[in-house]
């Protein structure tokens, strides 16, 4: 069994990433702002501090990848 197929599938997914990111710019910006705000100051970044924003970004990526042609 060759590992070549694995790399071909991974490359295909990576080629779709820029289009998915462009389609989800608002969600990516909201997640980035949340992480930056949560990490600012003396307190440490807590797990799940930006869970709502992360889930919105993940759902947007999933939709965008389904809509992007291979």
ROPANU-878062 format. One record per atom (N, C-alpha, C): atom name; x, y, z; residue number from 1. Coordinates in Angstrom, 1 decimal, padded with zeros to 4 digits. Layout:
residues N
> CA_X_Y_Z_NUM
...
end
This chain:
residues 70
> N_000.8_-001.2_000.0_1
> CA_000.0_000.0_000.0_1
> C_000.9_001.2_000.0_1
> N_000.6_002.1_-000.9_2
> CA_001.4_003.3_-001.1_2
> C_000.8_004.5_-000.3_2
> N_001.7_005.4_000.2_3
> CA_001.3_006.6_000.9_3
> C_001.0_007.7_000.0_3
> N_001.2_007.5_-001.3_4
> CA_001.0_008.5_-002.3_4
> C_-000.4_009.1_-002.3_4
> N_-001.4_008.2_-002.2_5
> CA_-002.8_008.6_-002.2_5
> C_-003.1_009.6_-001.0_5
> N_-002.5_009.3_000.1_6
> CA_-002.7_010.2_001.3_6
> C_-002.2_011.6_001.0_6
> N_-001.0_011.7_000.4_7
> CA_-000.5_013.0_000.1_7
> C_-001.3_013.7_-001.0_7
> N_-001.8_013.0_-001.9_8
> CA_-002.6_013.6_-003.0_8
> C_-003.9_014.2_-002.3_8
> N_-004.5_013.5_-001.4_9
> CA_-005.7_014.0_-000.8_9
> C_-005.4_015.1_000.1_9
> N_-004.3_015.1_000.8_10
> CA_-003.9_016.2_001.7_10
> C_-003.7_017.5_000.8_10
> N_-003.0_017.3_-000.3_11
> CA_-002.7_018.5_-001.2_11
> C_-004.1_019.1_-001.7_11
> N_-005.0_018.2_-002.0_12
> CA_-006.3_018.7_-002.6_12
> C_-007.0_019.5_-001.5_12
> N_-007.0_019.0_-000.3_13
> CA_-007.6_019.8_000.8_13
> C_-006.9_021.1_001.0_13
> N_-005.6_021.1_001.0_14
> CA_-004.8_022.4_001.2_14
> C_-005.1_023.4_000.1_14
> N_-005.3_022.9_-001.1_15
> CA_-005.6_023.8_-002.2_15
> C_-006.9_024.5_-002.0_15
> N_-007.9_023.9_-001.3_16
> CA_-009.2_024.5_-001.1_16
> C_-009.1_025.5_000.1_16
> N_-008.1_025.5_000.9_17
> CA_-008.0_026.3_002.1_17
> C_-008.1_027.8_001.8_17
> N_-007.4_028.4_000.9_18
> CA_-007.5_029.8_000.6_18
> C_-009.0_030.3_000.3_18
> N_-009.7_029.5_-000.5_19
> CA_-011.0_029.8_-000.8_19
> C_-011.9_029.8_000.4_19
> N_-011.7_028.7_001.2_20
> CA_-012.5_028.6_002.4_20
> C_-012.2_029.7_003.4_20
> N_-011.0_030.1_003.5_21
> CA_-010.6_031.2_004.4_21
> C_-011.2_032.5_003.9_21
> N_-011.2_032.7_002.6_22
> CA_-011.8_034.0_002.0_22
> C_-013.3_034.0_002.3_22
> N_-013.9_032.9_002.2_23
> CA_-015.4_032.8_002.4_23
> C_-015.7_033.0_003.9_23
> N_-014.8_032.8_004.8_24
> CA_-015.1_032.9_006.2_24
> C_-014.3_034.0_006.9_24
> N_-014.0_035.1_006.2_25
> CA_-013.3_036.2_006.8_25
> C_-013.9_036.8_008.0_25
> N_-015.2_037.0_008.0_26
> CA_-015.8_037.6_009.2_26
> C_-015.7_036.7_010.4_26
> N_-015.9_035.4_010.3_27
> CA_-015.8_034.5_011.4_27
> C_-014.3_034.4_011.9_27
> N_-013.4_034.4_010.9_28
> CA_-012.0_034.3_011.3_28
> C_-011.5_035.6_012.1_28
> N_-012.0_036.7_011.6_29
> CA_-011.7_038.0_012.3_29
> C_-012.3_038.0_013.7_29
> N_-013.5_037.5_013.9_30
> CA_-014.2_037.5_015.2_30
> C_-013.4_036.6_016.1_30
> N_-013.0_035.4_015.6_31
> CA_-012.3_034.5_016.5_31
> C_-010.9_035.1_016.9_31
> N_-010.2_035.7_015.9_32
> CA_-009.0_036.4_016.2_32
> C_-009.1_037.5_017.2_32
> N_-010.1_038.3_017.1_33
> CA_-010.4_039.3_018.1_33
> C_-010.6_038.8_019.5_33
> N_-011.4_037.7_019.5_34
> CA_-011.7_037.1_020.8_34
> C_-010.4_036.5_021.5_34
> N_-009.6_035.8_020.7_35
> CA_-008.4_035.3_021.2_35
> C_-007.4_036.4_021.7_35
> N_-007.3_037.4_020.9_36
> CA_-006.5_038.5_021.3_36
> C_-007.0_039.2_022.6_36
> N_-008.3_039.4_022.7_37
> CA_-008.8_040.0_023.9_37
> C_-008.6_039.1_025.1_37
> N_-008.8_037.8_024.9_38
> CA_-008.7_036.9_026.0_38
> C_-007.3_036.7_026.5_38
> N_-006.3_036.9_025.5_39
> CA_-004.9_036.7_025.9_39
> C_-004.3_038.0_026.4_39
> N_-005.0_039.1_026.3_40
> CA_-004.5_040.4_026.7_40
> C_-004.5_040.5_028.2_40
> N_-003.6_041.2_028.8_41
> CA_-003.6_041.4_030.2_41
> C_-002.9_040.3_031.0_41
> N_-002.9_040.4_032.3_42
> CA_-002.2_039.5_033.1_42
> C_-002.7_038.1_033.2_42
> N_-004.0_037.9_032.9_43
> CA_-004.6_036.6_033.0_43
> C_-004.1_035.7_031.9_43
> N_-004.1_034.4_032.1_44
> CA_-003.7_033.4_031.1_44
> C_-005.0_033.1_030.2_44
> N_-004.7_032.7_029.0_45
> CA_-005.8_032.3_028.1_45
> C_-006.4_031.0_028.6_45
> N_-007.7_031.1_028.8_46
> CA_-008.5_029.9_029.3_46
> C_-009.0_029.0_028.2_46
> N_-009.0_027.7_028.4_47
> CA_-009.6_026.8_027.4_47
> C_-011.0_027.2_027.2_47
> N_-011.5_027.1_026.0_48
> CA_-012.9_027.4_025.6_48
> C_-013.3_028.8_025.9_48
> N_-012.3_029.7_026.0_49
> CA_-012.7_031.1_026.2_49
> C_-013.4_031.7_024.9_49
> N_-013.1_031.2_023.8_50
> CA_-013.6_031.7_022.5_50
> C_-014.3_030.5_021.8_50
> N_-014.9_029.7_022.5_51
> CA_-015.6_028.5_021.9_51
> C_-016.6_028.8_020.9_51
> N_-017.5_029.8_021.3_52
> CA_-018.6_030.1_020.4_52
> C_-018.0_030.6_019.0_52
> N_-017.0_031.5_019.1_53
> CA_-016.4_032.0_017.8_53
> C_-015.7_030.9_017.1_53
> N_-015.0_030.0_017.8_54
> CA_-014.4_028.9_017.1_54
> C_-015.4_028.0_016.4_54
> N_-016.4_027.7_017.1_55
> CA_-017.5_026.8_016.4_55
> C_-018.1_027.5_015.2_55
> N_-018.3_028.8_015.3_56
> CA_-018.8_029.5_014.1_56
> C_-017.8_029.4_012.9_56
> N_-016.5_029.6_013.2_57
> CA_-015.5_029.5_012.2_57
> C_-015.4_028.1_011.6_57
> N_-015.4_027.1_012.5_58
> CA_-015.4_025.7_012.0_58
> C_-016.6_025.3_011.1_58
> N_-017.8_025.8_011.5_59
> CA_-018.9_025.5_010.7_59
> C_-018.8_026.2_009.3_59
> N_-018.3_027.4_009.3_60
> CA_-018.2_028.2_008.1_60
> C_-017.2_027.4_007.2_60
> N_-016.1_027.0_007.7_61
> CA_-015.1_026.2_007.0_61
> C_-015.7_025.0_006.4_61
> N_-016.5_024.3_007.2_62
> CA_-017.1_023.0_006.7_62
> C_-018.0_023.3_005.5_62
> N_-018.8_024.4_005.6_63
> CA_-019.7_024.8_004.5_63
> C_-018.9_025.2_003.3_63
> N_-017.9_026.0_003.5_64
> CA_-017.1_026.5_002.4_64
> C_-016.4_025.4_001.7_64
> N_-015.9_024.4_002.4_65
> CA_-015.2_023.3_001.8_65
> C_-016.2_022.4_000.9_65
> N_-017.4_022.3_001.4_66
> CA_-018.4_021.5_000.7_66
> C_-018.7_022.2_-000.6_66
> N_-018.7_023.5_-000.6_67
> CA_-019.1_024.3_-001.8_67
> C_-018.0_024.5_-002.8_67
> N_-016.7_024.4_-002.3_68
> CA_-015.6_024.6_-003.2_68
> C_-015.4_023.4_-004.1_68
> N_-015.1_023.7_-005.3_69
> CA_-014.9_022.5_-006.2_69
> C_-013.5_022.0_-006.0_69
> N_-013.3_020.7_-006.3_70
> CA_-012.0_020.1_-006.1_70
> C_-011.0_020.5_-007.2_70
end
